[in-house]
């Protein structure tokens, strides 16, 4: 016999049933409200980009191992976007002279990477991207980090639930210069440091020895001690002063959970200054949640004038894991307010009533199957619809309806003009209670 097509989704992607879609909409709503409160506006773009856009600046690992790249019928090499920063850089370069500065944009695109699916990492995910162009001063980093922190706080977290780790690529470059490394060697060492916490100490040391030889032990000793790094570079060095001032500025802005981590590299080649990552402090989910940094040179690949920029990207998968670890996931609530069953002779009355209620802001599910009332109530309960009523000849004649509250197992008789107000007030009361309890 012919075997049917497998119902499972493609490996590493997700189906969104109503419950999952509810969480996604909840998360996206929190994202939008948070970033728009800081004055950011939303933009969008196609998931298809020329492959050369990523070859130019994203890093070899992403291009060679992680992209979905194909040749289209016009013999053009096309990539499903693995990240959003090159796209926004392309869009801004295209209208560089027309856009008023500073530019504060955000998006929530879906991104694609061909990698091994695991907890917190899939082949497709959605990601909040927040970018600020046109400010070279450290205040841009402070605002971006404040947005990132505020997002988690708006999801219900406390600032003790996460820490903000920072580093500066300029400081790292000065540190590497002290070991007289070439540009190519510095890049290789940076990539090794970026993988430090993902590999064994032995493997990390072996990777460094290829380049540093007999200086490897000294290098690792300094790398693992902030105090030794300060002594090595000198407290009066420009980079150390810049770092200290940055941390002080964050503290003054109310960001108290910031720590310096000189092993923080971030994977992309385009970062030029401060970089940061948000880490979960929960022992059961102690991992990086998301991050970003400064990328002042990215417009160069389009032969456009440099424009200072800072941004971050926060993926929906790691955020959902964070919310689960801290018991912050919202309970599912159906968007449908009222389930109407149609009795004999009630079709016209149902159409008229449902039209009126929809115009008054009530979401209606009409069941015209003619099933037993008990079966329809079970269906309403399964869908978590809070209110239920039946409409037939009797209701159509006297204009009175028995409204069942399936949550509280109560019922009330109402006139047609009273139903919408009653349901809206009940809905608002429920939401006020949820906010109070939250």
GIVENZI-V263188 format. One record per residue. N is the residue number from 0. RES is the residue in three letters. SS is DSSP state (@ for helix, = for strand, . for the rest). OMEGA is omega in radians with two decimals (* if undefined). D_LAST is the distance of its C-alpha to the last C-alpha in whole Angstrom. Layout:
N|RES|SS|OMEGA|D_LAST + N|RES|SS|OMEGA|D_LAST
This chain:
0|UNK|.|-3.14|54 + 1|UNK|.|-3.12|52 + 2|UNK|.|3.13|49 + 3|UNK|.|3.11|46 + 4|UNK|.|3.14|44 + 5|UNK|.|-3.13|41 + 6|UNK|.|-3.14|38 + 7|UNK|.|3.09|36 + 8|UNK|.|3.06|34 + 9|UNK|.|-3.07|36 + 10|UNK|.|3.06|36 + 11|UNK|.|3.05|33 + 12|UNK|.|-3.03|31 + 13|UNK|.|2.84|28 + 14|UNK|.|3.12|28 + 15|UNK|.|3.00|25 + 16|UNK|.|-3.05|25 + 17|UNK|@|-3.14|23 + 18|UNK|@|3.12|20 + 19|UNK|@|3.12|20 + 20|UNK|@|3.09|21 + 21|UNK|@|3.13|18 + 22|UNK|@|3.14|16 + 23|UNK|@|3.13|19 + 24|UNK|@|3.10|18 + 25|UNK|@|-3.11|14 + 26|UNK|@|3.14|15 + 27|UNK|@|3.13|18 + 28|UNK|@|3.09|16 + 29|UNK|@|3.11|14 + 30|UNK|@|-3.08|18 + 31|UNK|@|-3.12|20 + 32|UNK|@|-3.12|17 + 33|UNK|@|-3.04|17 + 34|UNK|@|3.13|21 + 35|UNK|@|3.08|22 + 36|UNK|@|3.08|21 + 37|UNK|.|3.08|23 + 38|UNK|.|3.10|26 + 39|UNK|.|3.14|26 + 40|UNK|=|-3.00|28 + 41|UNK|=|3.04|28 + 42|UNK|.|3.12|31 + 43|UNK|.|3.12|32 + 44|UNK|.|3.13|35 + 45|UNK|.|3.06|37 + 46|UNK|.|-3.13|36 + 47|UNK|=|3.09|40 + 48|UNK|=|3.01|42 + 49|UNK|=|-3.09|45 + 50|UNK|.|-3.10|45 + 51|UNK|@|3.13|47 + 52|UNK|@|-3.12|44 + 53|UNK|@|3.08|42 + 54|UNK|@|-3.07|46 + 55|UNK|@|-2.97|46 + 56|UNK|@|-2.98|43 + 57|UNK|.|-3.09|40 + 58|UNK|.|-3.05|42 + 59|UNK|@|-3.09|45 + 60|UNK|@|-3.12|42 + 61|UNK|@|-3.08|40 + 62|UNK|@|-3.03|43 + 63|UNK|@|-2.97|45 + 64|UNK|@|-2.90|43 + 65|UNK|@|-3.09|40 + 66|UNK|.|2.93|40 + 67|UNK|=|-3.08|41 + 68|UNK|=|-3.13|44 + 69|UNK|=|3.08|47 + 70|UNK|=|-3.10|50 + 71|UNK|.|-3.05|50 + 72|UNK|.|3.05|53 + 73|UNK|.|3.13|54 + 74|UNK|.|3.07|54 + 75|UNK|.|3.12|51 + 76|UNK|=|-3.03|49 + 77|UNK|=|-3.14|45 + 78|UNK|=|2.92|42 + 79|UNK|=|-2.95|39 + 80|UNK|.|3.06|37 + 81|UNK|.|-3.14|35 + 82|UNK|.|-3.02|34 + 83|UNK|.|-3.04|33 + 84|UNK|@|3.09|34 + 85|UNK|@|3.13|38 + 86|UNK|@|-3.14|37 + 87|UNK|@|3.08|36 + 88|UNK|@|3.11|39 + 89|UNK|@|-3.11|41 + 90|UNK|@|-3.13|40 + 91|UNK|@|3.09|40 + 92|UNK|@|-3.11|43 + 93|UNK|@|-3.12|45 + 94|UNK|.|-3.02|44 + 95|UNK|.|-3.05|44 + 96|UNK|.|-3.06|46 + 97|UNK|.|-3.01|44 + 98|UNK|.|3.09|41 + 99|UNK|.|-3.14|40 + 100|UNK|.|-0.11|38 + 101|UNK|.|3.12|36 + 102|UNK|=|3.14|34 + 103|UNK|=|-3.05|31 + 104|UNK|=|3.00|30 + 105|UNK|=|3.06|27 + 106|UNK|=|3.06|27 + 107|UNK|=|-3.08|25 + 108|UNK|=|2.92|29 + 109|UNK|=|-3.04|29 + 110|UNK|=|-3.04|32 + 111|UNK|=|3.04|34 + 112|UNK|.|3.12|36 + 113|UNK|.|3.13|38 + 114|UNK|.|-3.08|37 + 115|UNK|.|3.13|36 + 116|UNK|.|3.11|33 + 117|UNK|=|-3.13|31 + 118|UNK|.|3.11|27 + 119|UNK|.|-3.08|25 + 120|UNK|=|3.13|29 + 121|UNK|.|3.13|30 + 122|UNK|.|3.00|33 + 123|UNK|=|3.05|31 + 124|UNK|=|3.05|27 + 125|UNK|=|-3.03|26 + 126|UNK|=|2.99|25 + 127|UNK|=|3.06|24 + 128|UNK|=|-3.13|27 + 129|UNK|=|-3.06|27 + 130|UNK|=|3.13|30 + 131|UNK|=|-3.13|32 + 132|UNK|=|2.98|35 + 133|UNK|.|3.12|38 + 134|UNK|.|-3.10|37 + 135|UNK|.|-3.07|39 + 136|UNK|.|-3.06|37 + 137|UNK|.|3.11|35 + 138|UNK|@|3.11|32 + 139|UNK|@|3.09|32 + 140|UNK|@|-3.13|30 + 141|UNK|@|-3.13|28 + 142|UNK|@|-3.13|27 + 143|UNK|@|3.12|26 + 144|UNK|@|3.10|25 + 145|UNK|@|3.07|22 + 146|UNK|@|-3.13|21 + 147|UNK|@|3.13|21 + 148|UNK|@|-3.10|19 + 149|UNK|@|3.11|16 + 150|UNK|@|-3.14|16 + 151|UNK|@|3.11|14 + 152|UNK|@|3.12|12 + 153|UNK|@|3.05|11 + 154|UNK|.|3.08|10 + 155|UNK|.|-3.11|8 + 156|UNK|.|2.98|11 + 157|UNK|.|-3.10|13 + 158|UNK|@|3.05|16 + 159|UNK|@|-3.14|17 + 160|UNK|@|-3.12|16 + 161|UNK|=|3.05|19 + 162|UNK|=|-3.10|22 + 163|UNK|=|-3.13|24 + 164|UNK|=|-3.09|28 + 165|UNK|=|3.02|31 + 166|UNK|=|3.11|34 + 167|UNK|=|-3.13|37 + 168|UNK|@|3.09|40 + 169|UNK|@|3.11|42 + 170|UNK|@|3.12|42 + 171|UNK|@|3.14|42 + 172|UNK|@|3.10|45 + 173|UNK|@|3.10|47 + 174|UNK|@|-3.14|46 + 175|UNK|@|3.11|48 + 176|UNK|@|-3.14|51 + 177|UNK|.|3.11|52 + 178|UNK|.|3.04|53 + 179|UNK|.|3.13|55 + 180|UNK|.|3.06|53 + 181|UNK|.|3.14|54 + 182|UNK|@|3.14|51 + 183|UNK|@|3.13|52 + 184|UNK|@|3.10|51 + 185|UNK|@|3.12|48 + 186|UNK|@|-3.14|46 + 187|UNK|@|3.12|47 + 188|UNK|@|3.12|46 + 189|UNK|@|-3.13|43 + 190|UNK|@|3.08|42 + 191|UNK|@|3.11|43 + 192|UNK|@|-3.13|41 + 193|UNK|@|-3.12|38 + 194|UNK|.|-3.01|38 + 195|UNK|@|-3.07|39 + 196|UNK|@|-3.12|36 + 197|UNK|@|-3.12|36 + 198|UNK|.|-3.13|40 + 199|UNK|.|3.10|42 + 200|UNK|@|-3.13|43 + 201|UNK|@|-3.14|47 + 202|UNK|@|3.12|46 + 203|UNK|@|-3.14|44 + 204|UNK|@|3.12|47 + 205|UNK|@|3.13|50 + 206|UNK|@|3.14|48 + 207|UNK|@|-3.10|49 + 208|UNK|@|3.12|52 + 209|UNK|@|-3.09|54 + 210|UNK|@|-3.00|53 + 211|UNK|@|3.12|53 + 212|UNK|@|-3.05|56 + 213|UNK|@|3.09|57 + 214|UNK|@|-3.04|54 + 215|UNK|@|-3.10|51 + 216|UNK|@|3.11|50 + 217|UNK|@|-3.13|50 + 218|UNK|@|-3.11|48 + 219|UNK|@|3.14|46 + 220|UNK|@|3.13|46 + 221|UNK|@|-3.11|45 + 222|UNK|@|-3.07|42 + 223|UNK|.|3.13|40 + 224|UNK|.|3.10|41 + 225|UNK|@|3.14|39 + 226|UNK|@|3.13|42 + 227|UNK|@|3.12|45 + 228|UNK|@|3.13|44 + 229|UNK|@|3.11|44 + 230|UNK|@|-3.10|47 + 231|UNK|@|-3.11|48 + 232|UNK|@|-3.11|48 + 233|UNK|.|-3.10|48 + 234|UNK|.|-3.10|46 + 235|UNK|.|3.13|47 + 236|UNK|.|-3.10|47 + 237|UNK|@|-3.07|45 + 238|UNK|@|3.11|43 + 239|UNK|@|3.10|42 + 240|UNK|@|-3.14|41 + 241|UNK|@|3.13|40 + 242|UNK|@|-3.12|37 + 243|UNK|@|3.14|37 + 244|UNK|@|-3.13|36 + 245|UNK|@|3.13|34 + 246|UNK|@|3.11|32 + 247|UNK|@|3.14|32 + 248|UNK|@|3.09|31 + 249|UNK|@|3.12|28 + 250|UNK|@|3.12|27 + 251|UNK|@|3.14|28 + 252|UNK|.|3.09|26 + 253|UNK|.|3.11|23 + 254|UNK|.|-3.04|23 + 255|UNK|.|-3.03|23 + 256|UNK|.|-3.14|23 + 257|UNK|=|3.10|26 + 258|UNK|=|3.09|29 + 259|UNK|=|3.14|32 + 260|UNK|.|-3.06|33 + 261|UNK|.|3.06|37 + 262|UNK|.|3.13|37 + 263|UNK|.|-3.10|34 + 264|UNK|.|-2.91|36 + 265|UNK|.|-2.95|34 + 266|UNK|.|-3.01|36 + 267|UNK|.|-3.09|38 + 268|UNK|.|-2.97|41 + 269|UNK|.|3.12|40 + 270|UNK|.|-3.03|38 + 271|UNK|.|-3.07|40 + 272|UNK|.|3.14|38 + 273|UNK|=|3.01|35 + 274|UNK|=|3.13|33 + 275|UNK|=|3.02|29 + 276|UNK|=|3.07|27 + 277|UNK|=|-3.13|23 + 278|UNK|=|3.06|23 + 279|UNK|=|3.14|21 + 280|UNK|.|3.11|21 + 281|UNK|.|-3.11|20 + 282|UNK|@|-3.12|23 + 283|UNK|@|-3.12|23 + 284|UNK|@|-3.05|22 + 285|UNK|.|-3.08|24 + 286|UNK|.|3.05|25 + 287|UNK|=|3.11|25 + 288|UNK|=|3.09|23 + 289|UNK|=|-3.12|24 + 290|UNK|=|-3.12|27 + 291|UNK|=|-3.12|29 + 292|UNK|=|-3.11|32 + 293|UNK|=|3.12|35 + 294|UNK|.|-3.01|38 + 295|UNK|.|-2.98|40 + 296|UNK|.|-2.96|43 + 297|UNK|@|-3.12|42 + 298|UNK|@|-3.13|43 + 299|UNK|@|-3.10|47 + 300|UNK|@|3.10|47 + 301|UNK|@|-3.07|47 + 302|UNK|.|3.11|50 + 303|UNK|.|3.12|48 + 304|UNK|.|3.14|47 + 305|UNK|.|3.09|45 + 306|UNK|.|-3.13|42 + 307|UNK|.|-3.07|39 + 308|UNK|=|3.07|36 + 309|UNK|=|3.12|33 + 310|UNK|=|3.05|30 + 311|UNK|=|3.06|27 + 312|UNK|=|-3.12|26 + 313|UNK|=|-3.08|23 + 314|UNK|=|-3.10|23 + 315|UNK|@|-3.09|21 + 316|UNK|@|-3.14|22 + 317|UNK|@|3.09|21 + 318|UNK|@|3.11|18 + 319|UNK|@|3.08|17 + 320|UNK|@|3.11|19 + 321|UNK|@|-3.13|17 + 322|UNK|@|3.11|13 + 323|UNK|@|-3.11|15 + 324|UNK|@|-3.10|16 + 325|UNK|.|3.08|13 + 326|UNK|.|-3.11|11 + 327|UNK|.|-3.11|9 + 328|UNK|.|3.13|11 + 329|UNK|.|3.04|10 + 330|UNK|.|-3.13|11 + 331|UNK|.|3.06|14 + 332|UNK|.|-3.12|15 + 333|UNK|.|3.06|19 + 334|UNK|.|-3.12|20 + 335|UNK|.|-3.12|22 + 336|UNK|.|-2.93|22 + 337|UNK|=|3.07|25 + 338|UNK|=|-3.14|28 + 339|UNK|=|3.03|31 + 340|UNK|=|-3.08|34 + 341|UNK|=|3.09|38 + 342|UNK|.|3.14|40 + 343|UNK|.|3.10|44 + 344|UNK|.|-3.06|45 + 345|UNK|.|-3.04|42 + 346|UNK|@|-3.10|42 + 347|UNK|@|-3.14|43 + 348|UNK|@|3.11|40 + 349|UNK|@|3.13|37 + 350|UNK|@|-3.13|38 + 351|UNK|@|-3.12|38 + 352|UNK|@|-3.10|35 + 353|UNK|@|3.10|33 + 354|UNK|@|3.13|35 + 355|UNK|@|-3.11|34 + 356|UNK|@|3.11|30 + 357|UNK|@|3.11|29 + 358|UNK|@|3.14|31 + 359|UNK|.|2.99|28 + 360|UNK|.|3.12|25 + 361|UNK|.|3.11|25 + 362|UNK|.|-2.96|25 + 363|UNK|=|2.97|28 + 364|UNK|=|-3.13|29 + 365|UNK|=|3.09|33 + 366|UNK|=|-3.14|34 + 367|UNK|.|-3.10|38 + 368|UNK|.|-3.11|39 + 369|UNK|.|3.12|41 + 370|UNK|.|3.06|39 + 371|UNK|.|-3.12|39 + 372|UNK|@|3.14|36 + 373|UNK|@|3.12|34 + 374|UNK|@|3.14|34 + 375|UNK|@|3.07|32 + 376|UNK|@|3.09|30 + 377|UNK|@|3.12|29 + 378|UNK|@|3.12|29 + 379|UNK|@|3.12|26 + 380|UNK|@|-3.13|24 + 381|UNK|@|3.12|25 + 382|UNK|.|3.13|23 + 383|UNK|.|3.05|20 + 384|UNK|.|-2.95|22 + 385|UNK|.|-3.06|21 + 386|UNK|=|-3.04|24 + 387|UNK|=|3.00|28 + 388|UNK|=|3.12|31 + 389|UNK|=|-3.14|35 + 390|UNK|=|3.09|37 + 391|UNK|.|-3.09|41 + 392|UNK|@|-3.11|44 + 393|UNK|@|-3.11|43 + 394|UNK|@|3.14|40 + 395|UNK|@|-3.08|42 + 396|UNK|@|-3.05|44 + 397|UNK|@|3.09|43 + 398|UNK|.|3.11|39 + 399|UNK|=|-3.02|37 + 400|UNK|=|3.09|34 + 401|UNK|=|-3.12|33 + 402|UNK|=|3.14|29 + 403|UNK|=|3.00|27 + 404|UNK|=|-3.04|24 + 405|UNK|.|3.14|23 + 406|UNK|.|-3.08|20 + 407|UNK|.|-3.10|21 + 408|UNK|.|3.07|24 + 409|UNK|=|3.04|26 + 410|UNK|=|-3.11|28 + 411|UNK|=|3.10|29 + 412|UNK|=|-3.06|33 + 413|UNK|=|2.97|32 + 414|UNK|=|-3.09|35 + 415|UNK|@|-3.07|34 + 416|UNK|@|-3.13|33 + 417|UNK|@|-2.99|30 + 418|UNK|@|-3.06|29 + 419|UNK|@|-3.13|27 + 420|UNK|@|-3.12|26 + 421|UNK|@|-3.12|24 + 422|UNK|@|3.14|22 + 423|UNK|@|-3.14|21 + 424|UNK|@|3.10|20 + 425|UNK|@|3.12|18 + 426|UNK|@|3.14|16 + 427|UNK|@|3.11|15 + 428|UNK|@|3.11|14 + 429|UNK|@|-3.12|12 + 430|UNK|@|3.08|10 + 431|UNK|@|3.10|10 + 432|UNK|@|3.14|8 + 433|UNK|@|3.13|6 + 434|UNK|@|-3.14|5 + 435|UNK|@|-3.14|5 + 436|UNK|@|3.13|4 + 437|UNK|.|*|0
